[in-house]
Amino acid sequence: MPQSVLYDEKAIQTLDALTHIRKRTGMYIGRIGDGSNPNDGIYVLLKEVVDNAIDEFIMGEGRKIEITRDGDLLTVRDFGRGIPLGKVVDCVSKMHTGGKYNDDVFQFSVGLNGVGTKAVNALSEGFEVCSWRDGKYKRAEFARGRLLKEKGGKEAKKNGTFVAFRPDREIFGEYQWIEEYIHRRLRYYSYLNAGLTLDYNGEAFRSKDGLKDLLTEELGDEEPLYPIFHYREGKLEFAFTHTHNYGENYFSFVNGQYTSDGGTHQSAFREGVLRGINEFAKKSFAGADVRDGLIGAVAVKVQEPVFESQTKNKLGSTDVRGWVVQQTLEAVHRWLHQDEESAERLFKKIETNEKLRKELQAVKKKAKERAKATAIRIPKLSDCKFHRTDKKERGESAIFLTEGDSAGGSMVQARNVDTQAIFSLKGKPLNCFGQKRDAIYRNEELYNIMRALGIEDSLDDLRYDKVVIATDADVDGMHIRNLLLTYFLRYFEELVVKGHVYIFETPLFRVRNKKETVYCYSEADRDRALERLRGPEVTRFKGLGEISPVEMKRFMGDEIRLVQVQVKALSEVSQSLEFFMGRNTPERKNFIVDNLVSDVV
C-alpha cells in the first residue's frame, strides 16, 4: 500500500500562469524535444513569434520580416503596426491578453487565445520585446517570464515589432537548431503569403505562385501527369496534380498554420475535387480511383478557427466544409472545361486506377480468405488495449515491428500493455521495390503487417499513432530496417510524410561498476563512460534479444528514444529507393566502398 500523504488546505496550490507554462510545458507547445525533430519545442517558439508577424502581413501591414539566429539567440522584426505601446508588457506576459480577440483588428489570425508569445517568454531564459509606433517606442526585457526592466520614449524607426528570445535550457536541456527545419518552415510561410519576403540571416524566402511553388518544389525533377492546377481566390487557395506514385499526399494550412494532421478543410477539399470531376464527367468515380497518385495543397482563411490542440496540427471547425467543397467543386469543373489536354490525361489516370483497383480486389479477397483460414488472430501480434481509433483518448499508441521471437518476447514483457503493441517478424521481409501493388497482398508477412496496422483497406483506419521499426543494430538489422522503410515509402508514403513512422533506438553498450550503470548509444558514449568509471564491465548488446525485460522496460518507458523518419521532399523518395533498393549494384557498391575508405581515413 502506498504511504498515506496528508491531504489538507496546504496541499492545494495555485500557480500563476507563467509558472504553469513552465511546469506543464507540453500543454502549450506540445513536445519539448532537443531540436532533432521539426516539431520540437524550440521550433514552436520561433513559429509563435513569426506567426504574429505573419498576422500583420495578412492584415495588409508590412511586406518584409527579418529573422536572425546567432547561436541560440533568435530575433524577429516585422514592419507591421507595432503593439500598442501601453500594452507591450501585458501582451507578452499576461495570459489571454491580445488584439486577436478583435475581429476587426485581426480577421484571419493563426492564434486566437492570447497564449503564443507568453509561452515563448515563459520558456526563454532571456526575452526582449520592442514596439515602434509613430516615432515612439516601448521596450521590455524578461528572464523566464519575469519582467526585468522596461523603458520607452521617442525613436525614429519604422513601425513594427521586434522580439528576441533564447530558449531556456532548464526546460529544453541540451538542444540544437537544425537549419533545414527553419528553412522549410520559412519556405512554407512564403508559399502561403505570396508577396511577403522573409529574410533569414541574409537569405530571402519569397514566392510568386504560392501553393503551386510548394508542389513544384516537392515534385522536384519528377514530371507530373499534367501541369499543376492552381486556384487562388478569396479565402481559399489550392493546387494539385497526379503522379505515378501510390496513395495520396496533402499539405494543408489554416491562416498560415501547417496542419500536418489535416482536418475539416482538407477533407472538404478532397470531397470537392471528387465531386468536381464526377460532375464534369457525369459519372460516379470512386474516391480511391480519383485520388490515387494525387498530390495536393490547400490553404484556407478562417476567422475563428477551432483546432484540436494548442499546437494547431488539425482543424476541427465544421463550418468550413460547405464553402470549401462548393468553391473547390466549381473551380475544378471550370478548369476541366478550359484545359482539355489535362482533363484527358486525368481521366486516363482515373480509368487506370479503376482497372487496377478491381484487379486488386480479387487479390485482396484471396489474401483475406487465406488469413482467415490460417488463424483467427493476426500471427505474431501482441496487441495493446487502446488504439488510435478508440473514441476515448488513452495516450499515444504504438506498434513495434521487431525481428524474431527473442526480441519480441523481451519487448512483450517490458511494454506498456495499454498503449504498446508488438509485432514479431518471421525473418527478412520481401524487397518490394519495383513490385506491383498486388505483391504486398500476396506476401503473407507484408499482408500481416497491414492487418496489424489496420491499413489493408485504407490508411484512415490506422490503429496506432506510431509505427516503430525496432531492429538489431547490426548488418541484418539494418537490412530489415531498409526493407520495411521501402515497404512503407513505396506503398504507404503518406504514413511517413505524416510523421507516423519511427526508428527505435536502444543502447549499444552497457558500462557498469559496483556503484553505477551507464547505457551508451554510441562508441563515443562508451569511451566517455570508460574514462569516468573505474574498472567497469562492458557489455555489447548485439541484438534486442540480449536486453533483459527489466532493462528493456526503461528503454520502452520514460527513457524511450524514437527517431522520426522524415521526408525532406517527395521527389527524393523514389531516387533514394532506386539507389538503395534497386538494381544499381555497381553504383551502390562504389558508394559503400568509398564511404568505408573515408571512414577508415
C-alpha positions as CSV (number, residue, x, y, z in Angstrom):
1,M,0.0,0.0,0.0
2,P,1.3,3.5,-0.8
3,Q,2.2,5.6,2.2
4,S,-0.6,8.0,3.2
5,V,0.1,11.7,2.5
6,L,-1.7,14.4,4.4
7,Y,-4.3,16.0,2.1
8,D,-5.5,19.3,3.6
9,E,-5.6,23.0,2.6
10,K,-1.8,23.2,2.4
11,A,-1.8,20.6,-0.3
12,I,-3.8,22.8,-2.7
13,Q,-1.6,25.0,-4.9
14,T,-2.5,27.9,-7.2
15,L,0.1,28.5,-9.9
16,D,0.5,31.8,-11.7
17,A,0.1,31.5,-15.4
18,L,3.8,31.7,-16.3
19,T,4.8,29.1,-13.7
20,H,2.1,26.8,-15.0
21,I,3.6,27.1,-18.6
22,R,7.0,26.1,-17.2
23,K,5.6,23.2,-15.2
24,R,3.2,22.0,-17.8
25,T,5.1,22.9,-21.0
26,G,3.6,20.2,-23.1
27,M,0.1,21.7,-22.7
28,Y,1.2,24.8,-24.5
29,I,3.8,23.8,-27.1
30,G,3.4,20.1,-27.5
31,R,6.6,18.1,-27.4
32,I,9.7,19.5,-25.8
33,G,12.4,17.6,-27.6
34,D,16.0,18.5,-28.3
35,G,15.7,20.1,-31.7
36,S,16.3,16.9,-33.7
37,N,12.6,16.9,-34.8
38,P,10.9,19.7,-36.7
39,N,8.0,19.6,-34.2
40,D,10.2,20.1,-31.2
41,G,9.5,23.0,-28.8
42,I,12.3,25.4,-29.9
43,Y,10.8,25.5,-33.4
44,V,7.3,26.0,-31.9
45,L,8.7,29.0,-30.1
46,L,10.0,30.5,-33.3
47,K,6.8,29.8,-35.0
48,E,4.7,31.6,-32.4
49,V,6.8,34.7,-32.8
50,V,6.8,34.6,-36.6
51,D,3.0,33.9,-36.6
52,N,2.4,37.3,-35.1
53,A,4.5,39.0,-37.8
54,I,2.6,37.0,-40.5
55,D,-0.7,38.1,-39.0
56,E,0.4,41.7,-39.6
57,F,1.1,40.9,-43.3
58,I,-2.3,39.2,-43.6
59,M,-3.9,42.4,-42.4
60,G,-2.0,44.3,-45.1
61,E,0.7,45.7,-42.9
62,G,4.4,45.1,-43.7
63,R,5.8,43.2,-46.6
64,K,9.0,42.0,-45.0
65,I,10.0,40.1,-41.9
66,E,13.7,40.0,-40.8
67,I,14.8,36.9,-38.8
68,T,18.2,36.2,-37.4
69,R,19.9,33.4,-35.5
70,D,23.1,33.9,-33.6
71,G,23.8,30.6,-31.7
72,D,20.7,30.1,-29.6
73,L,19.5,33.7,-29.8
74,L,16.6,34.2,-32.3
75,T,15.3,37.6,-33.3
76,V,12.2,38.5,-35.4
77,R,11.5,42.0,-36.6
78,D,8.3,42.9,-38.6
79,F,7.2,46.1,-40.1
80,G,3.5,46.0,-39.2
81,R,1.5,48.3,-36.9
82,G,3.5,47.5,-33.8
83,I,2.0,46.5,-30.5
84,P,0.1,49.4,-28.8
85,L,2.8,50.9,-26.6
86,G,0.8,50.9,-23.4
87,K,0.1,47.1,-23.7
88,V,3.5,45.8,-24.8
89,V,4.3,44.2,-21.4
90,D,0.8,42.8,-21.0
91,C,0.8,41.3,-24.5
92,V,3.9,39.2,-23.8
93,S,3.3,38.3,-20.1
94,K,-0.4,38.3,-19.2
95,M,-2.3,35.3,-20.3
96,H,-5.3,35.8,-22.6
97,T,-4.3,39.3,-23.5
98,G,-4.0,40.5,-27.1
99,G,-5.6,42.1,-30.0
100,K,-6.7,38.8,-31.7
101,Y,-10.0,38.7,-29.9
102,N,-11.0,41.7,-32.0
103,D,-12.1,40.5,-35.4
104,D,-11.8,44.0,-36.9
105,V,-8.1,44.1,-36.0
106,F,-7.1,40.5,-36.8
107,Q,-9.5,38.9,-39.2
108,F,-7.6,35.8,-40.1
109,S,-5.1,35.2,-37.2
110,V,-3.4,31.9,-36.5
111,G,-3.6,32.3,-32.8
112,L,-6.7,33.4,-31.1
113,N,-6.1,32.5,-27.4
114,G,-3.5,35.1,-26.5
115,V,-1.0,32.5,-25.3
116,G,1.7,32.3,-28.0
117,T,4.3,34.9,-27.1
118,K,3.6,34.5,-23.4
119,A,4.7,30.8,-23.7
120,V,7.8,32.0,-25.6
121,N,8.5,34.5,-22.8
122,A,8.0,32.0,-20.0
123,L,10.2,29.3,-21.7
124,S,13.1,31.6,-22.6
125,E,16.0,32.3,-20.3
126,G,16.1,35.8,-21.9
127,F,13.3,37.5,-23.8
128,E,13.1,41.1,-25.2
129,V,10.3,42.9,-27.0
130,C,10.2,46.3,-28.6
131,S,7.4,48.1,-30.4
132,W,7.7,51.2,-32.5
133,R,4.7,53.3,-33.4
134,D,4.7,56.7,-35.0
135,G,8.1,57.9,-33.8
136,K,7.8,56.4,-30.2
137,Y,8.8,53.1,-28.8
138,K,8.4,50.8,-25.8
139,R,11.0,48.1,-24.9
140,A,10.8,45.4,-22.2
141,E,13.2,42.7,-21.1
142,F,12.4,39.5,-19.2
143,A,14.0,36.4,-17.8
144,R,12.0,33.2,-17.7
145,G,8.8,35.3,-17.9
146,R,9.7,37.7,-15.2
147,L,9.9,41.4,-16.1
148,L,13.4,42.8,-15.5
149,K,13.1,46.3,-16.9
150,E,11.2,48.5,-19.4
151,K,11.7,51.8,-21.0
152,G,10.2,54.0,-23.7
153,G,10.4,57.3,-25.4
154,K,11.0,58.8,-28.9
155,E,12.8,56.9,-31.6
156,A,12.6,57.5,-35.3
157,K,12.2,53.9,-36.7
158,K,9.7,52.3,-38.9
159,N,6.6,51.0,-37.2
160,G,6.7,47.3,-36.2
161,T,7.6,44.9,-33.5
162,F,10.9,43.3,-32.5
163,V,11.2,40.1,-30.5
164,A,14.4,38.4,-29.3
165,F,14.5,35.1,-27.3
166,R,16.8,32.4,-26.2
167,P,15.1,29.1,-25.3
168,D,15.7,28.1,-21.7
169,R,18.0,25.0,-21.2
170,E,16.3,24.4,-17.9
171,I,13.3,23.4,-19.9
172,F,14.7,22.1,-23.2
173,G,18.0,20.6,-21.9
174,E,20.9,20.4,-24.5
175,Y,19.2,21.3,-27.7
176,Q,20.4,22.3,-31.2
177,W,18.9,24.3,-34.0
178,I,18.8,22.5,-37.4
179,E,18.9,25.0,-40.2
180,E,17.0,22.7,-42.6
181,Y,13.9,22.7,-40.3
182,I,14.0,26.5,-40.1
183,H,14.4,26.9,-43.8
184,R,11.5,24.5,-44.5
185,R,9.2,26.4,-42.2
186,L,10.1,29.7,-43.8
187,R,9.5,28.3,-47.3
188,Y,6.0,27.3,-46.2
189,Y,5.4,30.8,-44.9
190,S,6.5,32.3,-48.2
191,Y,4.2,29.9,-50.2
192,L,1.3,30.9,-48.1
193,N,1.9,34.6,-48.3
194,A,2.8,35.5,-51.9
195,G,4.4,38.9,-51.9
196,L,5.9,38.6,-48.5
197,T,9.7,38.4,-48.1
198,L,11.2,36.6,-45.1
199,D,14.9,37.4,-44.7
200,Y,16.7,34.8,-42.6
201,N,20.4,35.6,-41.9
202,G,20.6,37.3,-45.2
203,E,18.8,34.6,-47.2
204,A,15.5,35.7,-48.7
205,F,12.4,33.4,-48.9
206,R,9.6,34.6,-51.2
207,S,7.1,33.1,-53.5
208,K,5.2,34.4,-56.5
209,D,2.8,31.5,-57.2
210,G,2.1,30.3,-53.7
211,L,1.0,26.7,-53.3
212,K,1.9,26.0,-56.9
213,D,5.5,26.7,-56.0
214,L,5.2,24.4,-53.0
215,L,4.1,21.4,-55.2
216,T,6.8,22.3,-57.7
217,E,9.4,22.0,-55.0
218,E,8.0,18.8,-53.7
219,L,7.9,17.2,-57.1
220,G,11.5,18.2,-58.0
221,D,12.6,16.5,-61.2
222,E,9.5,14.2,-61.2
223,E,7.3,15.1,-64.1
224,P,3.6,15.3,-63.1
225,L,0.9,13.7,-65.3
226,Y,-0.4,17.2,-66.2
227,P,0.5,20.8,-65.3
228,I,-0.3,21.7,-61.7
229,F,-3.8,23.2,-61.4
230,H,-3.6,26.2,-59.2
231,Y,-6.6,28.2,-57.8
232,R,-6.5,31.2,-55.5
233,E,-9.5,33.4,-54.7
234,G,-10.7,34.9,-51.5
235,K,-10.3,32.7,-48.5
236,L,-9.3,29.6,-50.4
237,E,-6.2,28.5,-52.3
238,F,-5.3,25.1,-53.6
239,A,-3.1,23.3,-56.1
240,F,-2.9,19.7,-57.2
241,T,-1.8,17.2,-59.9
242,H,-1.3,13.5,-60.2
243,T,1.9,11.4,-60.3
244,H,2.7,7.8,-60.9
245,N,3.1,7.1,-57.2
246,Y,0.7,5.2,-55.0
247,G,-1.6,6.8,-52.4
248,E,-2.3,10.5,-52.0
249,N,-0.4,13.3,-50.2
250,Y,-1.6,16.6,-49.0
251,F,-0.1,19.8,-47.5
252,S,-2.9,21.7,-45.7
253,F,-2.8,25.1,-43.9
254,V,-5.2,27.3,-41.9
255,N,-4.3,31.0,-41.7
256,G,-0.7,30.2,-42.5
257,Q,-0.5,27.3,-39.9
258,Y,0.6,24.0,-41.4
259,T,-1.9,21.4,-40.2
260,S,0.1,18.3,-40.5
261,D,-2.8,16.1,-39.4
262,G,-5.2,17.7,-41.9
263,G,-8.8,18.3,-40.6
264,T,-12.1,19.5,-41.9
265,H,-10.6,21.8,-44.6
266,Q,-8.5,19.0,-46.1
267,S,-11.4,16.5,-46.1
268,A,-13.6,19.2,-47.7
269,F,-11.0,19.9,-50.4
270,R,-10.8,16.1,-51.2
271,E,-14.5,15.9,-51.5
272,G,-14.7,19.0,-53.7
273,V,-12.1,17.6,-56.1
274,L,-14.0,14.3,-56.3
275,R,-17.4,16.0,-56.9
276,G,-16.0,18.4,-59.4
277,I,-14.5,15.6,-61.5
278,N,-17.6,13.5,-61.3
279,E,-19.9,16.3,-62.2
280,F,-17.8,17.2,-65.3
281,A,-17.6,13.6,-66.4
282,K,-21.2,12.9,-65.5
283,K,-20.0,9.7,-63.8
284,S,-19.6,8.3,-60.3
285,F,-15.9,7.5,-60.0
286,A,-14.9,6.1,-56.6
287,G,-12.8,8.5,-54.5
288,A,-9.9,6.0,-54.3
289,D,-9.7,5.9,-58.1
290,V,-9.8,9.7,-58.4
291,R,-7.3,10.4,-55.7
292,D,-4.7,7.6,-56.0
293,G,-1.5,9.3,-57.1
294,L,-2.8,12.8,-56.2
295,I,-0.5,15.3,-54.6
296,G,-2.3,18.5,-53.4
297,A,-2.0,21.5,-51.2
298,V,-4.9,23.5,-49.7
299,A,-4.9,26.7,-47.6
300,V,-7.9,28.4,-46.1
301,K,-8.5,31.6,-44.1
302,V,-10.9,31.2,-41.2
303,Q,-12.0,34.0,-38.9
304,E,-12.2,31.9,-35.7
305,P,-10.5,28.6,-36.4
306,V,-11.0,25.7,-33.9
307,F,-8.0,23.5,-33.6
308,E,-7.9,20.2,-31.8
309,S,-4.9,21.2,-29.7
310,Q,-2.7,24.2,-28.8
311,T,-0.1,23.0,-31.4
312,K,-2.8,23.5,-34.1
313,N,-2.0,20.4,-36.1
314,K,-5.6,19.6,-37.1
315,L,-8.5,21.8,-37.8
316,G,-11.8,20.9,-36.2
317,S,-14.0,23.8,-37.5
318,T,-17.1,22.2,-39.1
319,D,-18.4,25.4,-40.8
320,V,-15.6,25.4,-43.4
321,R,-16.9,22.3,-45.1
322,G,-19.7,23.7,-47.1
323,W,-18.0,26.6,-48.8
324,V,-14.7,24.8,-49.3
325,V,-16.4,21.8,-51.0
326,Q,-18.5,24.1,-53.2
327,Q,-15.7,26.5,-54.2
328,T,-13.4,23.6,-55.0
329,L,-16.1,21.8,-57.0
330,E,-16.8,24.8,-59.1
331,A,-13.1,25.6,-59.7
332,V,-12.3,22.0,-60.8
333,H,-15.3,21.8,-63.0
334,R,-14.4,25.1,-64.7
335,W,-10.7,24.0,-65.1
336,L,-11.6,20.7,-66.8
337,H,-13.8,22.6,-69.3
338,Q,-10.9,25.0,-70.1
339,D,-8.0,22.6,-70.2
340,E,-8.9,19.7,-72.4
341,E,-5.5,18.1,-72.6
342,S,-5.1,18.0,-68.8
343,A,-8.6,16.6,-68.5
344,E,-7.8,13.8,-70.9
345,R,-4.7,12.9,-69.0
346,L,-6.5,13.0,-65.7
347,F,-9.3,10.7,-66.9
348,K,-6.8,8.2,-68.3
349,K,-5.2,8.1,-64.9
350,I,-8.6,7.6,-63.2
351,E,-9.5,4.8,-65.6
352,T,-6.2,3.1,-65.0
353,N,-6.6,3.4,-61.2
354,E,-10.1,1.9,-61.5
355,K,-8.9,-1.1,-63.5
356,L,-6.0,-1.7,-61.1
357,R,-8.3,-1.4,-58.1
358,K,-10.7,-4.0,-59.5
359,E,-7.8,-6.4,-60.2
360,L,-6.5,-5.8,-56.7
361,Q,-9.9,-6.5,-55.2
362,A,-9.6,-10.2,-56.2
363,V,-6.1,-10.4,-54.7
364,K,-7.3,-8.7,-51.5
365,K,-10.2,-11.1,-51.2
366,K,-7.9,-14.1,-51.6
367,A,-5.5,-12.7,-49.0
368,K,-8.3,-12.1,-46.5
369,E,-9.6,-15.7,-47.1
370,R,-6.1,-17.1,-46.7
371,A,-5.6,-15.2,-43.5
372,K,-9.0,-16.2,-42.1
373,A,-8.3,-19.9,-42.8
374,T,-4.8,-19.7,-41.3
375,A,-5.6,-18.1,-37.9
376,I,-8.3,-16.3,-36.1
377,R,-5.9,-13.8,-34.7
378,I,-3.1,-12.0,-36.5
379,P,0.0,-14.2,-36.1
380,K,2.9,-12.8,-34.1
381,L,0.9,-9.7,-32.9
382,S,0.7,-9.0,-29.2
383,D,-1.8,-6.2,-29.3
384,C,-2.4,-3.3,-26.8
385,K,-5.7,-2.4,-25.1
386,F,-6.2,1.0,-26.6
387,H,-5.7,2.2,-30.2
388,R,-5.6,5.4,-32.2
389,T,-9.1,4.7,-33.4
390,D,-10.6,4.4,-29.9
391,K,-13.1,7.1,-29.1
392,K,-11.6,7.8,-25.7
393,E,-8.2,9.4,-25.5
394,R,-5.8,6.9,-23.9
395,G,-2.5,8.4,-24.8
396,E,-0.4,7.8,-27.9
397,S,-0.4,4.2,-29.1
398,A,2.5,2.5,-30.8
399,I,3.2,-0.8,-32.6
400,F,6.8,-2.1,-32.6
401,L,7.8,-4.1,-35.6
402,T,10.7,-6.3,-34.3
403,E,12.7,-9.2,-35.7
404,G,12.3,-12.6,-34.2
405,D,10.7,-14.2,-31.2
406,S,13.7,-13.4,-28.9
407,A,13.5,-9.6,-29.2
408,G,9.7,-9.8,-29.4
409,G,9.5,-11.8,-26.2
410,S,11.6,-9.4,-24.3
411,M,9.6,-6.4,-25.6
412,V,6.3,-8.1,-24.8
413,Q,7.3,-8.5,-21.2
414,A,8.6,-4.9,-21.0
415,R,5.9,-3.0,-22.8
416,N,3.0,-0.8,-21.6
417,V,0.1,-3.2,-22.3
418,D,-2.3,-0.3,-22.6
419,T,-0.6,1.6,-25.5
420,Q,2.3,-0.6,-26.9
421,A,1.7,-3.5,-29.3
422,I,4.5,-5.8,-30.6
423,F,4.6,-7.5,-34.0
424,S,7.4,-10.1,-34.4
425,L,8.7,-10.6,-38.0
426,K,9.4,-14.1,-39.1
427,G,12.6,-13.1,-41.0
428,K,13.7,-10.7,-43.6
429,P,10.6,-9.2,-45.4
430,L,10.3,-9.2,-49.2
431,N,12.2,-6.4,-51.0
432,C,9.1,-4.9,-52.6
433,F,10.9,-2.2,-54.6
434,G,9.8,-2.3,-58.2
435,Q,6.9,-4.7,-57.3
436,K,3.3,-4.0,-58.3
437,R,0.8,-3.4,-55.5
438,D,-0.6,-6.9,-55.5
439,A,2.7,-8.2,-54.3
440,I,2.2,-6.9,-50.8
441,Y,-1.1,-8.7,-50.6
442,R,0.3,-12.0,-52.0
443,N,3.2,-11.9,-49.5
444,E,1.9,-13.3,-46.2
445,E,4.4,-11.3,-44.0
446,L,3.7,-8.0,-45.6
447,Y,0.0,-8.6,-45.6
448,N,0.0,-9.4,-41.9
449,I,1.8,-6.1,-41.2
450,M,-1.0,-4.4,-43.0
451,R,-3.6,-6.3,-41.0
452,A,-1.8,-5.5,-37.7
453,L,-1.7,-1.7,-38.6
454,G,-5.3,-1.8,-39.9
455,I,-4.4,-0.4,-43.3
456,E,-5.2,-3.2,-45.6
457,D,-8.1,-1.2,-47.0
458,S,-7.5,2.4,-46.1
459,L,-4.8,4.5,-44.3
460,D,-7.7,6.2,-42.5
461,D,-8.1,3.0,-40.4
462,L,-4.5,3.2,-39.0
463,R,-4.8,1.7,-35.5
464,Y,-1.7,3.3,-33.9
465,D,-0.2,6.8,-33.6
466,K,3.3,5.4,-34.1
467,V,4.7,2.7,-36.3
468,V,8.1,1.9,-34.7
469,I,10.7,-0.1,-36.6
470,A,12.7,-2.0,-33.9
471,T,15.6,-4.0,-35.3
472,D,19.0,-5.0,-34.2
473,A,22.0,-2.6,-34.6
474,D,23.8,-5.0,-36.9
475,V,24.0,-5.6,-40.7
476,D,21.0,-7.9,-40.8
477,G,19.0,-5.5,-38.6
478,M,19.8,-2.5,-40.8
479,H,18.8,-4.5,-43.9
480,I,15.5,-5.4,-42.3
481,R,15.0,-1.7,-41.4
482,N,15.6,-0.7,-45.0
483,L,13.2,-3.4,-46.3
484,L,10.5,-2.1,-44.0
485,L,11.2,1.5,-45.0
486,T,11.0,0.6,-48.6
487,Y,7.6,-1.1,-47.9
488,F,6.2,2.0,-46.3
489,L,7.7,4.6,-48.6
490,R,6.6,2.6,-51.7
491,Y,3.0,1.8,-50.8
492,F,2.1,3.9,-47.8
493,E,4.1,7.0,-48.3
494,E,1.5,9.2,-46.5
495,L,2.3,7.3,-43.2
496,V,5.9,8.5,-43.4
497,V,5.0,12.0,-44.7
498,K,2.5,12.5,-41.9
499,G,5.2,11.5,-39.3
500,H,3.8,8.1,-38.1
501,V,6.9,6.0,-38.8
502,Y,9.8,5.9,-36.3
503,I,13.1,4.1,-35.6
504,F,13.5,2.6,-32.1
505,E,16.9,3.4,-30.6
506,T,18.4,1.1,-27.9
507,P,21.8,1.3,-26.3
508,L,24.8,-0.5,-28.0
509,F,26.8,-0.8,-24.7
510,R,26.3,-1.2,-21.0
511,V,29.1,0.0,-18.9
512,R,28.9,-0.6,-15.2
513,N,30.8,-1.0,-12.0
514,K,29.6,-1.8,-8.5
515,K,28.2,1.7,-8.0
516,E,26.8,2.8,-11.3
517,T,25.4,1.6,-14.6
518,V,25.7,3.7,-17.8
519,Y,23.9,2.8,-21.1
520,C,25.7,4.1,-24.2
521,Y,24.2,4.7,-27.6
522,S,27.5,5.1,-29.4
523,E,31.1,4.2,-29.2
524,A,31.9,7.8,-28.1
525,D,29.4,7.4,-25.2
526,R,31.1,4.2,-24.2
527,D,34.6,5.8,-24.3
528,R,33.4,8.6,-22.1
529,A,31.9,6.2,-19.6
530,L,35.1,4.1,-19.5
531,E,37.1,7.3,-18.6
532,R,34.7,8.2,-15.8
533,L,34.1,4.8,-14.2
534,R,36.9,2.8,-12.7
535,G,37.4,-0.8,-13.7
536,P,34.0,-1.2,-15.3
537,E,32.4,-4.2,-17.0
538,V,31.5,-3.6,-20.7
539,T,28.7,-5.4,-22.4
540,R,28.0,-5.1,-26.1
541,F,24.3,-5.6,-27.0
542,K,24.4,-7.5,-30.3
543,G,20.7,-7.6,-30.6
544,L,17.4,-6.6,-28.9
545,G,17.0,-10.1,-27.6
546,E,20.1,-9.7,-25.4
547,I,18.5,-6.9,-23.5
548,S,16.6,-8.2,-20.4
549,P,12.9,-7.4,-20.0
550,V,13.8,-5.3,-16.9
551,E,16.3,-3.2,-18.9
552,M,14.0,-3.1,-21.9
553,K,11.2,-1.7,-19.8
554,R,13.2,1.5,-19.2
555,F,14.0,1.9,-22.9
556,M,10.3,1.5,-23.8
557,G,9.2,3.7,-21.0
558,D,10.4,7.0,-19.7
559,E,13.8,6.7,-21.4
560,I,12.4,5.8,-24.8
561,R,14.3,7.1,-27.8
562,L,12.4,7.3,-31.1
563,V,13.8,8.9,-34.3
564,Q,11.0,10.1,-36.6
565,V,11.5,9.1,-40.2
566,Q,11.3,12.3,-42.2
567,V,11.0,13.1,-45.9
568,K,12.7,16.3,-47.0
569,A,10.9,16.3,-50.3
570,L,8.6,13.8,-52.0
571,S,10.9,13.9,-55.1
572,E,13.7,12.4,-53.1
573,V,11.8,9.2,-52.1
574,S,11.9,7.5,-55.5
575,Q,15.5,8.5,-56.1
576,S,16.6,7.1,-52.7
577,L,14.7,3.9,-53.1
578,E,16.1,3.4,-56.6
579,F,19.7,3.9,-55.3
580,F,19.5,1.8,-52.1
581,M,17.0,-0.9,-53.0
582,G,17.1,-1.0,-56.8
583,R,19.3,-2.9,-59.2
584,N,22.1,-0.3,-59.4
585,T,24.6,-2.7,-57.9
586,P,27.8,-1.2,-59.2
587,E,26.9,2.4,-58.1
588,R,25.8,1.2,-54.7
589,K,28.9,-0.9,-54.3
590,N,31.2,2.0,-55.2
591,F,29.2,4.2,-52.7
592,I,29.8,1.7,-49.9
593,V,33.5,1.2,-50.7
594,D,34.1,5.0,-50.9
595,N,32.4,5.6,-47.6
596,L,34.2,2.8,-45.9
597,V,37.5,4.1,-47.1
598,S,36.7,7.7,-45.9
599,D,35.7,6.3,-42.5
600,V,39.0,4.5,-42.1
601,V,41.0,7.5,-43.2
